[in-house]
Amino acid sequence: MTLERPIAPDPYELLPTVPSFTLTSDDVQNGEPMDARHAHGSTGGDNVSPQLTWSDFPAETKSFTVTCYDPDAPTGSGFWHWVLVNVPVNVTQLPTGAGGAAGTDLGGAFSVRNDYGEQGYGGAAPPPGDRPHRYVFAVHALDVDRLDLTPDASPAYVGFNLAFHTLARAVIRPTYQIKD
């Protein structure tokens, strides 16, 4: 079986345009391969979310949502690795491992189920031998204090809500590949 297919578009190129702000990381770099510690345990990784820091977002921002999405997954819908909603406006960075730390105090923020069926960060796990996958980490600056969602919301439903409340978005796109 071959996984030859067209390259999927960047998901944010398909949505209404919003301003951007600054997103940096001590752990991952735009366009560069991620370390295996950010890969899923099923691939020998440590399943640890990367450190993220953001700044220069709009002054009217009231909260944030942090997402990680793989548009290159061999599905018709990509693969959601992490969706953290209702991050308070005074939180402007997440330490390494924040996506899996039970009880991390983020002022009421919570993760919805990722496409592994788990709450929290689920690391990279592209099929062995497939081309490098892009992992689109995004921080969405929102015009509301909280999205009216529960941890049972799907990533797609969170995305639907983000379409109506995103003031600006910051994105970093590291890659990951498992060689044969």
Stockholm file with secondary structure:
# STOCKHOLM 1.0

chainA/1-180         MTLERPIAPDPYELLPTVPSFTLTSDDVQNGEPMDARHAHGSTGGDNVSPQLTWSDFPAETKSFTVTCYDPDAPTGSGFWHWVLVNVPVNVTQLPTGAGGAAGTDLGGAFSVRNDYGEQGYGGAAPPPGDRPHRYVFAVHALDVDRLDLTPDASPAYVGFNLAFHTLARAVIRPTYQIKD
#=GR chainA/1-180 SS CCCCCCCCCCGGGSSCCCCBCEEECSSCCTTSBCCGGGBCGGGTCCCCCCCEEEECCCTTCCEEEEEEEETTSSSSSCEEEEEEEEEETTCCEECTTTTTCTTCCSTTCEECBCTTSCBSCCCBCCCTTSCCEECEEEEEEESSSCCSCCTTCCHHHHHHHHHHHEEEEEEECCEECCCC
#=GC SS_cons         CCCCCCCCCCGGGSSCCCCBCEEECSSCCTTSBCCGGGBCGGGTCCCCCCCEEEECCCTTCCEEEEEEEETTSSSSSCEEEEEEEEEETTCCEECTTTTTCTTCCSTTCEECBCTTSCBSCCCBCCCTTSCCEECEEEEEEESSSCCSCCTTCCHHHHHHHHHHHEEEEEEECCEECCCC
//
